Amino acid sequence: MPDLVTAAGGQPVAACPGGRSAQTSWERIAAALPEVAVVAPCGFRLDGAAAQAEMVARQLPGVPVWAIDADGLVVRPGPRLVDGVEALAAILHPGQAAAVPPGRTRRIA
């Protein structure tokens, strides 16, 4: 996921490119001063990600929080990864990247 964020023109703050997932805290994530949070839990479609994103929005007040259909866009190898990068670019750079088709992302906060 961090590599996809980078490809979309963002800077990952809660994960290290090329590294394994590591446990962190909300305090550490907030201290990194994220400009936006994207919730893309592996194996979750948009509704499941949106439910998880509600909790993230409570933990990171004032940070825009987006849910993404990770199962359809970012966790399976193949051409859909390009769709995932495009979706992330649309979230990270509103008005500068093509809009994401409906049903793939949802702004929560």
PyMOL commands that set and color helices and strands:
alter all, ss='L'
color gray80, all
select helices_A, chain A and resi 2-7+26-31+46-59+70-73+80-92
alter helices_A, ss='H'
color red, helices_A
select strands_A, chain A and resi 37-39+65-68+105-107
alter strands_A, ss='S'
color yellow, strands_A
deselect
rebuild
show_as cartoon
